[in-house]
Amino acid sequence: MRRVIEVILCIFAGVFLFGIIAVTFQVIGEDSPNKASIIGGILSMIGGAIGALGAYIVAAYQMNKQIEYEKKKEEKLRLTQIKKTLKKLQRLNEIAIHFLESFVKEFNKPFNEELSYKLKSSETAISWISNSINDVNDELLNEGFMLDYITYNQLINHTYNEIMVFNKLPEEQKAHNFQGFIKEILSLAEDLNSFEQYIKEQLEQFENQEVL
């Protein structure tokens, strides 16, 4: 659009100057002694106009290049920040997966008082994971990742709530509900593994993406 305007300005200036010359020749006549001076002045004016227009075009070109450079710089920064956020989520997810896998190995046995005590102490670890994911700067994930982040955040919070709610059960109910609780934790661990694969694929796409 800007180039079209520049071309139109050039055509308009050319037509305008041509009109001035034509009028000058018509008014002054062929034998006027001032014709040479007037023609020289008009040519100087044309040269000045062309020079000014050329300077404008160069300045506009440089400005466009600078704007384009700034946009590329901002885009690279945006992609870098999103990759950092995704890598942070990936690391937190690895910690969550390790926690649940270790959790199942340690607690997948007949329920007793010792397991009940260990279950209560496990709240601290899953609470830290949940809080860390809640604190992720989700504004960086607005483009294409927000729904996935919300789903993942809900999954982690659900895991935390499962453990916390189980620990708040009366002791006589824990033994009865323990195997169902372990199955739920296993199911959540599978969901976390699926998210791990998803985030790995997204990071690979970012690694191959370039700002042209």
N, C-alpha and C positions, 0 to 999 in steps of 0.2 A: 504494500500500500504506500509506503513512504517513497519508494522508488518511482511509482506512478506519479505522485505529487511532484517529485523533482523534475521528471520529464515534462510535465505540464507547465511548470514554472519556466523551464528552459524555452519551450515553444512560445509561451506568452511573451517572455522577454525578447526573443528574436523577432516576433511579429511587431512588438511595440517599437523596437529600435528601427526596424525596417520602415515602419510608418513615419517615424521622425525624419529619417533620411529622405524619404519620398516627398514629404511635405516641405522640407527645407529646400530641396531642388526646385520644387514647383514655385515656391514663394520668392526665392532669391533670383532665380533665372540663371542662364548660362554665363552671362557676362559680368556678374557681380564680383567686385574685387575682394569681397569678404568671404567668398565661397570656400577658398582653401582653409582659412582659419576656422570657419564653421565646421567643415568636414573633419579637420584635425581634431576639433573639440569633440565631435560626435564619435570619432574613432577612439579617442581617449576614454570617453564615457563607456563605449562598448567594451574596451579592454578592462576597465575597472569593474564593470558589471560581471564580465566573464570570470575575472579573478576572484571577486567576492563569491560568485556562485560556486566556483571550484573549491574555495576555502570552506564554504558551507557543506558541500558534498563530502569533502575529506573529513571535516569535523563530525558530520553525521555518521559517516562510516566508522570512524574511530569510536564514537559513542556506542554504536550498535555492537561493535566487537567487545567493548568493555562490559556492556549489559549482558551479552552472551556469555562472556567469561565468568561474570558474577553468578549467573544462573547455573552454569556448570559446577562452579565451586560450591554453591548452596546444595545442589543435587547430590554431589559427592559426599558432602557433610551429612546430609540427610540419610543417605544409604549407609554410611559408616556408623551413624548413631543407631539405626535400626538393627544393623548386624551385631553391634555390641549388646543391644537389648536382647536379641534372640539368643546370643551366646550365653548371656547371663541366665536366661530362662532354661537353656539347654543344660547348663551346669547345675542349676537348682533341681531340674528334673532328674538328672543323674543321681543327685544326693537323695531325692525322694524315692527313686527306684531302689537304690541300695538299702535305704531304710526299710522299705516294705519287704524286700527279699530277705533281709536279715531278721525282720520282725516275724515273718512266717516260719523261717527255720527255727527260730528260738521258741516260738509260742505254739507251734503246731504239735502239741502233745496234750495229754490229759491235764485238765485244769486243776490247779491247786493254789494254795495261799501265796506261795513264792511267785507264781506266774502273775497273780493278781497285783502283787507289789511292783513287779517289773513293768507291768502294763501301765500303771500309774506314772512311773518314772519316764515312760516313753513319750508321754504327752509333751514334755519339754522340747524334744527333738522335732516332732512333727509341727509343733506350734511355731518354732523358729522358721521352718521351711515355709509354712503357710504365710507368716508375716512377711518374709522376704519376697515372696511372690506378690503379695498384696501391695508392696512398696515399689514394684517395678513401674517405671515411667511409661504408663500405657498411652500417653499422648503420642509417643513415637511410633505406636503401632496402629494408628488410626487408619492408615491406607492398607486395607486388605487383611490385617491381622487382628483387628479388634475383637471380632466374634470368636476367633480361635483363642485369643488370650482370655476372654471372659469364660469360655468353656473350660479351659485348663485351670483357671483360677478357681472356678466352682468345683472342679474335680479334686483339687488339693484341699480345699476347705471341707469338702465332703469327707475326705479321708480323715482329716483332723477331727471332724465332728463324730465320725463313727467310733474312733478311739475314745474320745472324751465321753460320749454318751454311754459306751460300754462300761467305762470305769466308774460311772455314776450309778450303775445298776446295783441293787442290793446283792450282797455276796451270794445269797442262795439262788439268785437268778443267773449269775454269771456262768456257772458251770453248765446250766441248761442251754444258754444261748451262745456258748463259746464257739462251737464248730460252725455255726452259721456266721458268726462274726469273722472267723478266719477265712471262710469262703468269700465273704464280701471284700476282705482285704486283698485276697488273690485276684479277684475281678478288677479291683482298682489298680493293682500292679500291672495287669495286662493293658489297661487303658493308658497308663503312663508310658509303657513301652511303645504303644502306637503313637503317642505324641512325640516320643523321642525320634521315631523314624520320620515323622512329618517335619519336625523342626530341622532335622539333618538335611532333608531335601530342600527346604527353603533357604538354608544357608548356602548350599551348593549352587542354587540359582543366583544368589547374590554375589557369590565369588566369580561367577561367569558373566555377570552383568557389568557393562561399561557405560559410562555417560559419554555419548557421542558429541 
